[in-house]
Amino acid sequence: MRTFNLFILSFLLSTTLSAQIPQAAAVDSIFAKWDKPGVPGCALGIYKDGKLLYTKGYGMANLEYDIPNTDSSVFRIGSTAKQFTAACVIRLVQQGKLSLDNTLDKFYPEFPAYAKKITIRHLLNHTSGIRDYLVLSYLKGVGDDDYYTDDDVMQWITRQAELNFEPGAEHLYSNTGYWLLGQIVNKVAGMNMAEYAQKEIFTPLGMSHTHFHTDHTQIVRYRATGYEPGDSNDYKICMTTLGLIGDGGILSTIKDLKKWDDAYHNATVLNRQFWDMMTTRGRLNSGDTIDYACGLVVDSYKGLKTIWHGGAFVGYRAEMLRFPDQHFTVAILANRADANPTNMAFKVAKIFLQDKFVQEEKKEKTTEEQPKEQVALFTKEQMTGTYTIQPGADMEISIKNDSLNFKQSWNNATSNLATTGGNKYTIPGVNDISFTFTDLKDGKTQTLSIEQDGDVTDCKRKKDISLSATQQKEYTGNYYSAELDITYNVYLEEGKLKIKINDDEGTDMELYDTDGFTSEGLTFRFKRKEGKVTGFELDAGRVKNIRFEKKS
């Protein structure tokens, strides 16, 4: 009976603040599906003008003991931790112990020669080109539940003969970069980054329930358990035994993140120069500025400046979204793997800041601005077919009920398309995305341009390619990668090409171009010499151009 009474008391305490602001009902409606016993959920914090304006816990922190989430629950915050790794680096710079122009080889001469071109600044801005170790682990056949150490990761990344791109040429998110920054802090500070962060950041700011979690056996009071939803409205515990930090690894609370937000606005313990460095956006070799700064995305939304970063790892999701000029911040820490706190944070912000949002005005074209030449209209039949967004991701256009219809290959989502004039279409009720068909050739349009939020992706009509059994057999065999130290097997089964790692179950390979295949998000480009297949290059999102050589 005592446990039940404590549960009721705790649950009431977690909801007490609901009546303290007029927007409470609107805020709570965003989290309504989690605002009940028996399901995991999240903790919410809204900070305004240095005050904890509103906090509430939704759902359960622990399903086994019926413990609800509160603003004191401790969550793993995933990549939201990157700003704290960056903070350690910037503190060392301020202390004269490190320079943003130091190169990677200064700390790790065992790296390949490309380390001479990678600076601390590149690592902070995700412009180093270094391959993501989490993707490398997957490509090596290391599962989500497998255990590995810092030494293992160092061995994996020093085997990489190439980068994804020349340092500074592009921006591509890489967990390896921030893991390496953590290792560099260890060397320069003369102590583990977990200790350094405690000494320089968490303790001075009074963040008593925040730490880098390097030991999975450590007991953490008030910790929310991470969960993954199952197929039948059930849940499985989804935690990790890894003790790696830098790219993630922080546990924190809504109340502690309020102190971090205060530190930004007050600039006393951490001065204004520190925050200016933290929020200076990266610059590419081309001179173009990117949105990513130091563990923070510096951007704008509806005309207002934003500083934010999300996080996702095992059964946890997180977001800390700051509108600095309005002195307004939303933090959401969730303990369920299907949560989207970034989307929810923007919905919360809209409730409080909508009157400050700048609405985009759609300019009507005048007669003088109208195209002088009439655009030829295509028939629905001319536009039907499959268009490739990227290898392995196709958009199929068909006719259903006398209307154009699209189907996405990666999730089978479908919808009708409605014309907005000419050869331009949109999804009924969705105004921020449009589809335009162009380039008529041989009775079929060859290009589908998809525009969303000002960004345009040109998708080419998928080539009509097929392979005979003899041609498929050319690709079969064992392929070895020295960079991954792993062998992949390509084989034929019931007339279908498949690929597998070690003893794992094989997955289907889908042809998308001449000598090009995809399989569950991976892209394989087979290479030939004198007509014979000699190997392939593999792309996997944050890892590009991994070379495999055919052995048999």
C-alpha positions as CSV (number, residue, x, y, z in Angstrom):
1,M,0.0,0.0,0.0
2,R,2.9,2.4,0.7
3,T,4.3,1.9,-2.8
4,F,0.9,2.7,-4.3
5,N,0.5,5.9,-2.2
6,L,4.0,7.0,-3.1
7,F,3.2,6.4,-6.8
8,I,0.0,8.6,-6.5
9,L,1.9,11.3,-4.7
10,S,4.7,11.3,-7.2
11,F,2.3,11.3,-10.1
12,L,0.4,14.3,-8.6
13,L,3.6,16.1,-8.1
14,S,4.6,15.6,-11.7
15,T,1.3,17.2,-12.9
16,T,1.0,20.0,-10.3
17,L,2.3,22.7,-12.6
18,S,-0.4,22.0,-15.2
19,A,-2.7,24.7,-13.9
20,Q,0.0,27.4,-13.4
21,I,0.0,28.7,-17.0
22,P,-2.9,29.4,-19.4
23,Q,-1.2,27.4,-22.2
24,A,-1.0,24.2,-20.1
25,A,-3.9,22.4,-21.8
26,A,-2.6,23.2,-25.2
27,V,0.9,21.9,-24.2
28,D,-0.4,18.8,-22.6
29,S,-2.4,17.9,-25.7
30,I,0.9,17.4,-27.6
31,F,1.8,14.7,-25.2
32,A,-1.7,13.3,-24.5
33,K,-0.9,9.8,-25.9
34,W,1.8,9.4,-23.3
35,D,0.0,11.1,-20.4
36,K,-1.1,8.0,-18.7
37,P,0.2,5.0,-16.6
38,G,1.5,1.9,-18.4
39,V,3.5,3.5,-21.1
40,P,6.9,5.3,-21.3
41,G,6.9,8.9,-22.2
42,C,9.0,12.0,-21.5
43,A,9.8,14.9,-19.3
44,L,9.2,18.5,-20.6
45,G,10.8,21.7,-19.5
46,I,9.9,25.2,-20.8
47,Y,12.3,28.0,-19.8
48,K,11.4,31.6,-20.2
49,D,13.3,34.7,-19.1
50,G,15.4,32.7,-16.7
51,K,12.5,31.0,-15.0
52,L,11.3,27.4,-15.1
53,L,8.0,28.4,-16.7
54,Y,6.5,24.9,-17.0
55,T,7.6,21.3,-16.3
56,K,5.7,18.1,-16.5
57,G,6.4,14.4,-16.7
58,Y,4.3,12.2,-19.1
59,G,4.1,8.5,-18.9
60,M,6.4,6.2,-16.9
61,A,10.1,6.3,-16.1
62,N,9.9,2.6,-15.1
63,L,7.2,0.2,-16.2
64,E,8.3,-2.5,-13.7
65,Y,7.7,-0.4,-10.6
66,D,5.1,2.0,-12.0
67,I,7.4,5.0,-11.5
68,P,6.2,8.1,-13.4
69,N,8.5,10.5,-15.3
70,T,9.1,13.9,-13.6
71,D,11.3,16.9,-14.1
72,S,13.8,15.1,-11.8
73,S,14.0,11.9,-13.8
74,V,17.4,11.2,-15.3
75,F,17.6,10.5,-19.0
76,R,20.3,9.6,-21.5
77,I,20.3,12.5,-23.9
78,G,22.0,11.0,-27.0
79,S,23.7,13.4,-29.4
80,T,22.4,16.4,-27.4
81,A,25.5,15.6,-25.4
82,K,27.8,16.8,-28.3
83,Q,27.5,20.5,-27.1
84,F,29.0,19.4,-23.8
85,T,31.9,17.7,-25.5
86,A,32.4,20.9,-27.6
87,A,32.2,22.9,-24.3
88,C,35.2,20.9,-22.9
89,V,37.1,21.7,-26.1
90,I,36.3,25.4,-26.0
91,R,37.3,25.6,-22.3
92,L,40.7,24.0,-23.2
93,V,41.1,26.6,-25.9
94,Q,40.3,29.4,-23.5
95,Q,42.9,27.9,-21.1
96,G,45.5,28.1,-23.8
97,K,46.0,24.3,-23.9
98,L,44.4,23.7,-27.3
99,S,43.9,25.4,-30.6
100,L,41.1,24.9,-33.0
101,D,43.7,24.8,-35.8
102,N,45.6,21.9,-34.2
103,T,45.6,18.9,-36.6
104,L,44.6,15.3,-35.7
105,D,48.1,13.9,-36.3
106,K,49.4,16.1,-33.4
107,F,47.5,13.8,-31.0
108,Y,47.4,10.6,-33.0
109,P,50.4,10.1,-35.4
110,E,49.3,6.5,-36.0
111,F,46.5,7.8,-38.2
112,P,46.9,7.7,-42.0
113,A,48.4,10.7,-43.7
114,Y,45.0,12.5,-44.1
115,A,45.1,13.3,-40.4
116,K,47.5,16.1,-41.2
117,K,44.6,17.9,-42.9
118,I,41.9,17.4,-40.2
119,T,41.7,20.2,-37.6
120,I,39.9,20.4,-34.3
121,R,37.6,22.9,-36.0
122,H,36.7,20.3,-38.7
123,L,35.8,17.7,-36.1
124,L,33.6,20.3,-34.2
125,N,31.8,21.3,-37.4
126,H,31.4,17.7,-38.9
127,T,33.5,18.8,-41.9
128,S,36.4,16.4,-41.4
129,G,35.2,13.7,-43.8
130,I,36.1,11.0,-41.3
131,R,33.8,8.0,-41.4
132,D,31.2,7.4,-38.7
133,Y,32.2,4.6,-36.3
134,L,28.6,3.6,-35.6
135,V,28.1,2.9,-39.3
136,L,31.5,1.1,-39.5
137,S,30.4,-1.1,-36.6
138,Y,27.2,-2.1,-38.4
139,L,29.2,-2.8,-41.6
140,K,31.6,-5.0,-39.6
141,G,28.6,-7.1,-38.4
142,V,28.7,-5.7,-34.9
143,G,25.2,-5.8,-33.5
144,D,23.3,-3.3,-31.3
145,D,23.8,-5.5,-28.3
146,D,27.5,-6.2,-28.8
147,Y,30.1,-4.7,-26.5
148,Y,33.1,-2.8,-27.7
149,T,35.6,-0.3,-26.2
150,D,37.4,2.9,-27.0
151,D,40.4,0.7,-28.1
152,D,38.2,-1.1,-30.6
153,V,36.9,2.1,-32.1
154,M,40.4,3.5,-32.4
155,Q,41.4,0.3,-34.3
156,W,38.5,0.6,-36.6
157,I,39.0,4.2,-37.6
158,T,42.8,4.0,-38.0
159,R,42.2,1.2,-40.6
160,Q,40.3,3.6,-42.8
161,A,42.5,4.3,-45.8
162,E,40.3,7.1,-47.1
163,L,37.9,9.8,-46.0
164,N,34.4,10.4,-47.2
165,F,35.7,13.7,-48.7
166,E,38.5,16.2,-48.5
167,P,38.5,17.9,-45.1
168,G,36.4,21.1,-45.3
169,A,34.9,20.3,-48.6
170,E,31.5,19.1,-47.3
171,H,29.4,18.8,-44.1
172,L,28.5,15.3,-43.1
173,Y,27.5,14.4,-39.5
174,S,30.0,12.0,-38.0
175,N,29.9,10.5,-34.5
176,T,33.6,9.6,-34.9
177,G,34.6,13.3,-34.9
178,Y,33.0,13.9,-31.5
179,W,34.3,10.6,-30.1
180,L,37.8,11.7,-31.2
181,L,37.3,15.1,-29.5
182,G,36.6,13.3,-26.3
183,Q,39.8,11.3,-26.6
184,I,41.7,14.5,-27.4
185,V,40.3,16.2,-24.2
186,N,41.6,13.2,-22.2
187,K,45.1,13.8,-23.5
188,V,45.2,17.6,-23.2
189,A,43.4,17.9,-19.9
190,G,45.4,15.0,-18.3
191,M,42.2,13.4,-17.1
192,N,39.2,11.6,-18.5
193,M,36.7,14.1,-20.1
194,A,34.1,12.9,-17.6
195,E,36.2,14.3,-14.8
196,Y,37.1,17.4,-16.7
197,A,33.5,18.2,-17.6
198,Q,32.5,17.7,-13.9
199,K,35.3,20.1,-12.8
200,E,34.9,22.8,-15.4
201,I,31.2,22.7,-16.3
202,F,28.8,20.6,-14.3
203,T,29.9,21.5,-10.8
204,P,30.4,25.2,-11.4
205,L,26.9,25.4,-12.9
206,G,25.3,23.3,-10.2
207,M,24.3,20.5,-12.6
208,S,24.4,17.9,-9.8
209,H,22.4,15.3,-11.8
210,T,24.4,15.4,-15.0
211,H,27.4,13.4,-15.9
212,F,29.3,11.6,-18.7
213,H,28.3,7.9,-18.1
214,T,31.5,5.8,-18.6
215,D,30.5,2.8,-16.6
216,H,27.2,1.0,-17.4
217,T,27.3,-0.7,-14.0
218,Q,27.1,2.6,-12.2
219,I,23.9,3.1,-10.2
220,V,22.1,6.3,-11.1
221,R,19.3,7.5,-8.8
222,Y,16.0,8.5,-10.5
223,R,17.1,7.1,-13.9
224,A,14.4,6.6,-16.4
225,T,14.6,3.2,-18.2
226,G,14.8,3.3,-22.0
227,Y,12.2,1.4,-23.9
228,E,11.5,0.2,-27.5
229,P,7.8,-0.3,-28.5
230,G,6.9,-3.8,-29.7
231,D,4.4,-4.9,-32.3
232,S,1.5,-5.5,-29.8
233,N,1.4,-2.4,-27.7
234,D,4.1,-3.9,-25.5
235,Y,7.6,-2.6,-24.6
236,K,11.1,-4.0,-24.3
237,I,13.9,-2.5,-22.3
238,C,16.3,-0.8,-24.6
239,M,19.6,0.2,-22.9
240,T,23.3,0.0,-23.6
241,T,26.4,-1.5,-22.0
242,L,28.7,0.8,-23.9
243,G,30.8,3.3,-22.0
244,L,31.9,5.4,-24.9
245,I,31.5,9.2,-24.5
246,G,32.1,12.3,-26.7
247,D,29.5,11.7,-29.4
248,G,27.0,11.0,-26.6
249,G,27.1,9.4,-23.2
250,I,25.5,12.1,-21.0
251,L,22.7,11.5,-18.5
252,S,20.8,14.6,-17.4
253,T,17.5,16.1,-16.2
254,I,15.1,18.8,-17.2
255,K,16.1,20.9,-14.2
256,D,19.8,20.6,-14.9
257,L,19.4,21.6,-18.5
258,K,17.7,24.7,-17.2
259,K,21.0,25.6,-15.5
260,W,22.8,25.0,-18.8
261,D,20.3,27.4,-20.5
262,D,20.9,30.0,-17.8
263,A,24.6,29.7,-18.4
264,Y,24.1,30.7,-22.0
265,H,22.0,33.8,-21.1
266,N,24.0,34.9,-18.1
267,A,27.5,34.3,-19.5
268,T,29.1,34.5,-16.0
269,V,30.6,31.1,-15.2
270,L,31.1,30.5,-19.0
271,N,31.8,34.0,-20.4
272,R,30.5,35.5,-23.6
273,Q,33.6,34.7,-25.6
274,F,33.0,31.0,-24.7
275,W,29.4,31.2,-26.1
276,D,30.5,33.1,-29.1
277,M,32.9,30.4,-30.0
278,M,30.3,27.7,-29.3
279,T,27.8,29.3,-31.6
280,T,30.1,30.2,-34.5
281,R,28.9,28.3,-37.5
282,G,31.3,26.3,-39.6
283,R,32.7,27.4,-43.0
284,L,33.5,25.1,-46.0
285,N,36.5,25.4,-48.2
286,S,34.2,27.1,-50.8
287,G,33.5,29.9,-48.3
288,D,29.9,28.7,-47.8
289,T,28.7,28.8,-44.2
290,I,26.9,25.8,-42.7
291,D,24.3,25.7,-39.9
292,Y,26.4,23.5,-37.6
293,A,28.6,25.2,-35.0
294,C,30.1,23.4,-32.0
295,G,27.7,20.7,-30.9
296,L,24.9,23.1,-31.8
297,V,22.8,23.8,-34.9
298,V,22.5,27.6,-35.3
299,D,19.5,28.2,-37.6
300,S,16.2,30.1,-37.9
301,Y,12.6,29.1,-37.8
302,K,9.7,31.3,-39.0
303,G,12.1,34.3,-38.9
304,L,13.4,33.7,-35.4
305,K,16.9,32.6,-34.6
306,T,17.2,29.1,-33.1
307,I,20.0,27.2,-31.4
308,W,19.3,23.5,-31.0
309,H,20.4,19.9,-31.0
310,G,18.6,16.6,-30.8
311,G,19.7,13.2,-29.6
312,A,18.8,9.5,-30.3
313,F,20.4,6.4,-28.8
314,V,18.9,3.1,-27.8
315,G,15.6,3.7,-26.0
316,Y,16.1,7.5,-25.5
317,R,15.3,10.6,-27.6
318,A,16.0,14.2,-26.7
319,E,15.8,17.8,-27.9
320,M,16.9,21.1,-26.5
321,L,15.5,24.0,-28.7
322,R,16.4,27.5,-27.8
323,F,15.0,30.8,-29.2
324,P,17.8,33.0,-27.8
325,D,16.4,36.4,-28.8
326,Q,13.1,35.6,-27.1
327,H,14.9,34.0,-24.1
328,F,12.7,31.0,-24.6
329,T,13.8,27.3,-24.6
330,V,12.0,24.0,-24.8
331,A,13.7,20.8,-23.5
332,I,12.2,17.3,-24.0
333,L,13.8,14.1,-22.7
334,A,12.0,10.9,-23.7
335,N,12.5,7.3,-22.7
336,R,10.9,5.6,-25.8
337,A,12.7,4.9,-29.1
338,D,9.7,6.0,-31.2
339,A,9.6,9.5,-29.8
340,N,10.2,12.6,-32.0
341,P,11.0,15.3,-29.4
342,T,12.3,17.7,-32.1
343,N,8.9,17.9,-33.8
344,M,7.2,18.2,-30.4
345,A,9.5,21.0,-29.2
346,F,8.6,23.1,-32.3
347,K,4.9,22.4,-31.6
348,V,5.4,23.6,-28.0
349,A,7.2,26.7,-29.2
350,K,4.4,27.6,-31.6
351,I,2.0,27.8,-28.6
352,F,4.1,30.5,-27.0
353,L,5.7,32.3,-29.9
354,Q,3.2,32.1,-32.8
355,D,2.6,35.8,-32.6
356,K,6.3,36.5,-33.2
357,F,6.7,34.1,-36.1
358,V,7.2,35.7,-39.5
359,Q,4.7,34.2,-41.9
360,E,5.9,33.7,-45.4
361,E,4.0,35.7,-47.9
362,K,3.2,34.0,-51.2
363,K,3.6,36.5,-54.0
364,E,1.1,36.3,-56.8
365,K,2.7,36.5,-60.2
366,T,1.8,39.5,-62.2
367,T,0.9,39.3,-65.9
368,E,4.4,40.5,-66.8
369,E,6.0,37.7,-64.7
370,Q,4.0,35.0,-66.3
371,P,5.9,32.7,-68.8
372,K,5.6,34.1,-72.3
373,E,5.6,30.6,-73.8
374,Q,2.8,28.2,-73.0
375,V,4.2,25.0,-71.3
376,A,3.1,21.8,-73.0
377,L,0.9,19.7,-70.8
378,F,1.8,16.1,-70.3
379,T,-0.8,13.3,-70.1
380,K,-1.0,11.2,-67.0
381,E,0.3,8.2,-68.9
382,Q,3.4,10.1,-69.9
383,M,4.2,10.9,-66.3
384,T,3.7,7.4,-64.9
385,G,6.8,5.3,-64.0
386,T,9.4,5.0,-61.3
387,Y,11.8,7.8,-60.5
388,T,15.0,7.4,-58.4
389,I,15.5,9.9,-55.6
390,Q,18.8,8.2,-54.6
391,P,20.0,4.6,-55.0
392,G,17.5,2.4,-53.1
393,A,14.9,5.1,-52.7
394,D,12.3,5.3,-55.6
395,M,9.1,7.2,-56.2
396,E,6.6,5.2,-58.2
397,I,4.0,7.3,-60.1
398,S,0.8,5.5,-61.2
399,I,-2.8,6.3,-62.1
400,K,-5.5,5.4,-59.6
401,N,-9.2,6.5,-60.0
402,D,-8.2,8.7,-62.9
403,S,-5.7,10.6,-60.6
404,L,-1.9,10.5,-60.3
405,N,-0.7,8.6,-57.3
406,F,2.7,8.2,-55.8
407,K,4.3,5.3,-53.7
408,Q,7.5,5.6,-51.8
409,S,9.7,2.5,-52.0
410,W,11.3,2.9,-48.5
411,N,8.1,2.9,-46.5
412,N,5.3,2.1,-49.0
413,A,3.6,5.4,-48.2
414,T,1.1,6.4,-50.9
415,S,-1.0,9.5,-51.7
416,N,-2.9,11.0,-54.6
417,L,-1.5,14.0,-56.4
418,A,-3.5,17.0,-57.4
419,T,-2.6,19.4,-60.2
420,T,-1.8,23.0,-59.3
421,G,-1.5,24.0,-63.0
422,G,0.7,23.0,-65.8
423,N,2.8,19.9,-65.0
424,K,3.1,20.7,-61.3
425,Y,1.3,18.7,-58.6
426,T,1.0,18.7,-54.9
427,I,-0.4,16.4,-52.1
428,P,-3.9,17.5,-51.2
429,G,-3.7,19.4,-47.9
430,V,0.1,19.6,-47.9
431,N,1.4,23.0,-49.2
432,D,5.1,22.8,-48.5
433,I,5.9,20.1,-51.1
434,S,5.4,20.0,-54.9
435,F,6.1,17.6,-57.8
436,T,7.0,18.9,-61.3
437,F,7.4,16.6,-64.3
438,T,9.8,17.7,-67.2
439,D,12.0,16.4,-70.0
440,L,9.6,14.4,-72.3
441,K,11.5,11.8,-74.3
442,D,10.2,8.7,-76.1
443,G,6.7,9.4,-74.9
444,K,7.7,9.6,-71.2
445,T,8.8,12.4,-68.8
446,Q,12.4,11.8,-67.7
447,T,12.6,14.0,-64.6
448,L,10.5,14.5,-61.5
449,S,11.5,17.5,-59.5
450,I,10.5,17.4,-55.8
451,E,10.5,20.8,-54.0
452,Q,10.2,21.0,-50.3
453,D,10.9,24.1,-48.2
454,G,12.8,25.7,-51.0
455,D,15.1,22.7,-51.6
456,V,14.7,20.9,-55.0
457,T,15.7,17.3,-55.7
458,D,15.7,16.2,-59.4
459,C,14.8,12.5,-59.7
460,K,15.5,10.7,-62.9
461,R,13.3,8.0,-64.4
462,K,14.6,4.7,-63.3
463,K,16.3,2.7,-66.0
464,D,14.6,-0.5,-67.2
465,I,17.4,-3.0,-66.5
466,S,17.2,-6.7,-65.9
467,L,19.8,-9.5,-65.6
468,S,19.8,-13.0,-66.8
469,A,20.8,-15.8,-64.5
470,T,24.2,-15.9,-66.2
471,Q,24.7,-12.2,-65.7
472,Q,23.7,-12.5,-62.0
473,K,26.3,-15.2,-61.5
474,E,29.1,-12.8,-62.5
475,Y,28.6,-11.0,-59.2
476,T,28.6,-14.0,-56.9
477,G,31.6,-14.7,-54.7
478,N,33.5,-13.5,-51.5
479,Y,34.6,-9.9,-51.2
480,Y,37.1,-8.7,-48.6
481,S,37.5,-5.2,-47.2
482,A,40.9,-4.4,-45.5
483,E,39.4,-1.2,-44.0
484,L,36.6,-3.2,-42.2
485,D,38.6,-6.5,-42.0
486,I,35.4,-8.4,-43.0
487,T,34.3,-10.6,-45.8
488,Y,30.9,-10.3,-47.5
489,N,29.4,-13.1,-49.5
490,V,27.3,-12.5,-52.6
491,Y,25.3,-15.6,-53.7
492,L,22.3,-16.7,-55.7
493,E,19.2,-18.1,-54.0
494,E,16.1,-19.0,-55.9
495,G,17.1,-16.8,-58.8
496,K,17.7,-13.8,-56.5
497,L,21.1,-12.1,-55.7
498,K,21.7,-11.9,-51.9
499,I,24.5,-10.6,-49.7
500,K,25.4,-11.6,-46.2
501,I,28.1,-10.8,-43.5
502,N,29.6,-13.7,-41.6
503,D,26.8,-16.1,-40.6
504,D,24.0,-13.5,-40.7
505,E,20.9,-14.0,-42.7
506,G,21.3,-12.8,-46.3
507,T,19.4,-9.8,-47.6
508,D,18.1,-9.2,-51.2
509,M,20.1,-7.1,-53.6
510,E,18.1,-4.8,-55.9
511,L,19.4,-3.7,-59.3
512,Y,19.2,0.1,-59.7
513,D,21.8,0.8,-62.5
514,T,24.5,-1.0,-64.6
515,D,26.6,-2.8,-62.0
516,G,24.8,-0.9,-59.2
517,F,22.7,-2.6,-56.4
518,T,21.1,-1.6,-53.2
519,S,20.3,-3.7,-50.1
520,E,18.6,-2.3,-47.0
521,G,20.0,1.2,-47.3
522,L,23.4,0.1,-48.6
523,T,24.6,0.9,-52.1
524,F,27.0,-1.3,-54.0
525,R,28.9,-0.2,-57.1
526,F,30.6,-3.2,-58.7
527,K,33.9,-2.6,-60.5
528,R,35.3,-4.5,-63.5
529,K,38.6,-5.0,-65.2
530,E,38.7,-6.4,-68.7
531,G,35.0,-7.2,-68.3
532,K,35.3,-9.2,-65.1
533,V,33.9,-8.2,-61.8
534,T,36.9,-7.4,-59.4
535,G,35.2,-5.9,-56.4
536,F,32.8,-3.1,-55.3
537,E,32.6,0.2,-53.5
538,L,30.1,0.5,-50.7
539,D,28.2,3.6,-49.5
540,A,26.2,3.6,-46.3
541,G,25.0,7.1,-45.4
542,R,27.8,8.5,-43.2
543,V,30.3,6.1,-44.7
544,K,31.3,6.3,-48.3
545,N,33.5,4.5,-50.8
546,I,34.5,1.5,-48.7
547,R,36.5,-0.8,-51.0
548,F,36.0,-4.5,-51.3
549,E,38.1,-6.8,-53.4
550,K,36.8,-10.0,-54.9
551,K,38.7,-13.0,-53.5
552,S,36.8,-16.0,-54.9
